[in-house]
Amino acid sequence: MGILEKITSFAKEIRVMSLLTSPLGPSMTKLKSFLGASVDTEADLILPKFEGGKQLAGVEKHTPFIYPGTVYSDRDTRSAFYISNLLGNIIRPDKIYLKDTITYDDKTSSSKLIFVFGSKSNQFTSELFVRAKNKKIFSLDFGDYWTIHSNKSGVNYSLANPAEMSRQEYESSTDFGIIARFLPQDNDGKTIFIIAGLGSRATEGCGIYFVNNWRLINTKFGSNDIAAVVLKFPPPVDPKNHLVQEWINN
């Protein structure tokens, strides 16, 4: 083991020991209650992967360095990074896992806390929206326009298919995102959160909002088994510039 690996390992051990021995402050105790988590809780962060070799940024095209494996989206990863940092206050870092949406099965996973990032790119997000749609709470549809539909207000929050827009067209549009929570069903003991934007910057923005406003989310969601908040990101689309549009629950 090299010196860098030893330092990293030691820092990780110190972090774990501090979680095990240090009393939680009032704020982190509330976070622990909100997430239904403890130091030994396992948490899954579910992100979609993309295939096709990617060139290293900043390298001249005539001397490309290509990574041939799968990669995560920049915005999805940032959102997961924010959530992971928050979870690190109450959960051992070696209990927080990155998982691939293609092979993921929440029924066989041992983790009791699950965060799902992205909308159309993440098939697990679609499965969860079917559960919410069946209970007539909210739904997610993809076509010429990608839409979050609220059964509570009847409002459609839509964005023209971002996959077919240029960066300039996207930046001048209004994006929307949703943070949703599913409390444990069928005695499985799993709490699931969706952190999803119609466009990528809204996914990152939802992660930022969750980290900065989890106390308010906890209050608004209450004890509802499915609850959500819809966020608006007006042009020019910036993950830090949001407006709360609607709180949805059953």
C-alpha positions in Angstrom: 0.0 0.0 0.0 1.4 3.4 -1.0 1.6 6.4 1.2 -1.4 8.1 -0.4 -3.5 4.9 0.0 -2.4 4.7 3.7 -3.4 8.3 4.3 -6.8 7.8 2.6 -7.4 4.6 4.6 -6.4 6.3 7.9 -8.7 9.3 7.2 -11.5 6.9 6.4 -10.9 5.1 9.7 -10.9 8.4 11.6 -14.2 9.3 9.9 -15.8 6.0 10.9 -14.6 6.2 14.5 -15.9 9.8 14.8 -19.4 8.6 13.6 -19.3 5.7 16.1 -18.1 7.6 19.1 -19.3 11.3 18.7 -22.7 12.3 19.9 -24.9 13.7 17.1 -26.0 17.3 17.4 -29.7 18.1 17.4 -29.7 18.9 13.7 -28.1 15.6 12.7 -30.4 13.7 15.1 -33.3 15.1 13.1 -31.7 14.1 9.9 -31.2 10.6 11.2 -34.9 10.4 12.1 -36.0 11.9 8.7 -34.0 9.3 6.8 -34.7 6.4 9.2 -30.9 5.9 9.3 -28.2 5.0 11.8 -24.5 4.7 11.6 -24.7 1.1 10.3 -27.5 1.8 7.8 -26.6 0.9 4.2 -27.5 3.4 1.5 -27.7 2.9 -2.3 -27.2 5.7 -4.7 -28.6 4.6 -8.1 -27.3 6.3 -11.2 -27.6 5.5 -14.9 -24.4 4.7 -16.8 -23.6 5.7 -20.4 -21.6 3.7 -22.9 -19.4 4.7 -25.7 -15.7 5.8 -25.4 -15.3 9.3 -24.0 -12.4 11.6 -24.7 -10.5 13.1 -21.8 -11.4 16.8 -21.5 -8.7 19.3 -22.3 -6.8 16.9 -24.5 -6.0 17.8 -28.1 -8.2 15.9 -30.6 -5.2 14.7 -32.6 -3.8 13.1 -29.4 -7.0 11.7 -27.8 -7.1 9.8 -24.6 -10.2 7.6 -24.8 -11.9 5.9 -21.8 -13.5 2.8 -23.2 -15.7 1.9 -20.2 -19.1 3.2 -19.0 -19.4 6.6 -17.4 -21.9 8.5 -15.2 -23.5 11.8 -16.2 -21.7 14.8 -14.8 -24.9 16.4 -13.4 -26.2 13.1 -11.9 -22.8 12.5 -10.3 -22.7 16.0 -8.8 -26.2 15.5 -7.3 -25.2 12.1 -5.9 -22.0 13.8 -4.5 -24.1 16.4 -2.6 -26.3 13.7 -1.1 -23.4 11.4 -0.2 -21.8 14.3 1.7 -25.0 14.8 3.7 -25.3 11.1 4.4 -21.7 11.0 5.6 -22.8 13.0 8.7 -24.8 10.1 10.0 -23.8 6.9 8.0 -20.4 5.2 7.8 -18.8 6.1 4.5 -18.2 2.4 3.7 -21.9 1.8 3.9 -22.8 4.2 1.0 -22.8 2.5 -2.3 -23.0 3.6 -6.0 -25.2 1.2 -7.9 -26.0 0.8 -11.6 -29.7 1.3 -12.6 -29.6 -1.5 -15.2 -28.8 -4.3 -12.7 -30.4 -2.8 -9.6 -33.2 -4.6 -7.8 -34.4 -2.9 -4.6 -36.1 -6.1 -3.5 -32.9 -8.0 -3.2 -30.7 -5.1 -2.0 -29.9 -5.2 1.7 -29.8 -1.4 1.9 -32.7 0.3 3.7 -32.1 3.8 2.3 -32.1 4.4 -1.5 -31.6 7.5 -3.6 -32.5 7.4 -7.3 -31.0 10.0 -9.6 -32.2 11.1 -13.1 -35.5 10.8 -14.9 -35.7 9.1 -18.4 -32.2 7.9 -18.2 -32.9 5.9 -15.0 -35.3 3.0 -15.5 -35.8 2.6 -11.7 -37.2 6.2 -11.6 -39.8 5.1 -14.2 -40.7 2.1 -12.0 -41.2 4.3 -9.0 -43.4 6.8 -10.9 -45.6 3.9 -11.9 -46.2 3.2 -8.2 -47.1 6.9 -7.7 -49.3 7.0 -10.8 -51.2 3.9 -9.6 -52.0 5.8 -6.4 -53.0 8.8 -8.4 -50.4 11.1 -6.9 -48.1 12.1 -9.7 -46.7 10.7 -12.9 -43.9 11.2 -15.4 -44.3 11.1 -19.2 -41.8 11.3 -22.1 -42.6 12.3 -25.6 -42.1 15.5 -27.6 -42.3 17.1 -24.2 -41.1 15.5 -20.9 -43.7 16.1 -18.2 -44.2 15.8 -14.5 -48.0 15.6 -13.9 -49.4 16.4 -10.5 -52.7 14.7 -9.7 -53.2 17.1 -6.8 -53.3 20.3 -8.8 -53.8 18.9 -12.3 -50.8 20.9 -13.5 -48.3 19.6 -16.1 -44.7 20.7 -15.6 -43.1 20.3 -19.0 -39.9 20.7 -21.0 -39.4 20.1 -24.7 -37.4 16.9 -25.1 -33.9 18.1 -23.8 -32.2 15.3 -25.7 -33.1 17.1 -29.0 -32.2 20.6 -27.8 -28.9 22.5 -28.2 -27.2 23.8 -25.1 -28.3 27.3 -26.0 -31.9 26.2 -26.5 -31.9 24.3 -23.1 -30.4 27.2 -21.2 -33.1 29.5 -22.5 -35.9 27.1 -21.5 -37.6 26.5 -18.1 -36.6 23.2 -16.5 -38.4 21.3 -13.8 -37.3 18.7 -11.2 -38.9 16.6 -8.5 -37.8 15.3 -5.1 -40.1 12.4 -4.0 -40.1 10.1 -1.1 -41.5 6.6 -0.8 -41.8 5.3 2.7 -41.4 1.5 3.4 -44.1 -0.7 1.8 -45.0 -4.3 2.5 -42.8 -4.4 5.6 -39.6 -4.1 3.4 -38.2 -1.4 5.6 -36.9 0.6 2.7 -37.1 4.4 2.3 -36.6 5.6 -1.3 -36.0 9.1 -2.6 -36.2 10.3 -6.2 -33.9 13.2 -7.1 -34.8 13.9 -10.7 -34.9 16.7 -13.2 -36.4 16.7 -16.6 -33.1 18.1 -17.8 -29.7 17.4 -16.3 -29.2 20.7 -14.5 -32.5 20.3 -12.7 -31.3 16.9 -11.4 -28.2 18.6 -9.9 -30.5 21.4 -8.6 -32.7 18.9 -6.8 -29.7 17.5 -5.1 -28.7 20.9 -3.9 -32.2 21.7 -2.8 -32.4 18.5 -0.8 -29.1 19.1 1.1 -30.0 22.7 1.9 -33.7 22.2 2.7 -34.1 18.7 4.2 -35.6 20.1 7.4 -38.4 21.8 5.4 -38.9 18.7 3.2 -39.2 16.6 6.4 -41.9 19.0 7.7 -43.8 19.2 4.5 -43.7 15.4 3.7 -44.8 14.5 7.2 -46.0 10.9 7.6 -47.4 10.5 4.0 -46.2 7.3 2.5 -45.6 9.0 -0.9 -44.8 12.7 -1.0 -43.0 15.1 -3.4 -42.0 18.7 -4.2 -41.7 20.1 -7.7 -39.0 22.7 -8.4 -38.8 25.2 -11.2 -35.5 26.3 -12.8 -36.1 29.4 -14.9 -33.8 30.5 -17.7 -30.9 30.8 -17.9 -31.1 27.3 -16.2 -28.9 27.3 -13.1 -28.9 24.4 -10.6 -28.8 26.9 -7.7 -31.6 29.0 -9.0 -34.9 27.4 -8.1 -38.5 28.2 -7.3 -40.8 25.8 -5.4 -43.9 25.1 -7.5 -45.9 22.6 -5.5 -45.9 20.2 -2.6 -47.6 16.9 -3.4 -48.7 14.2 -1.0 -51.4 11.6 -0.5 
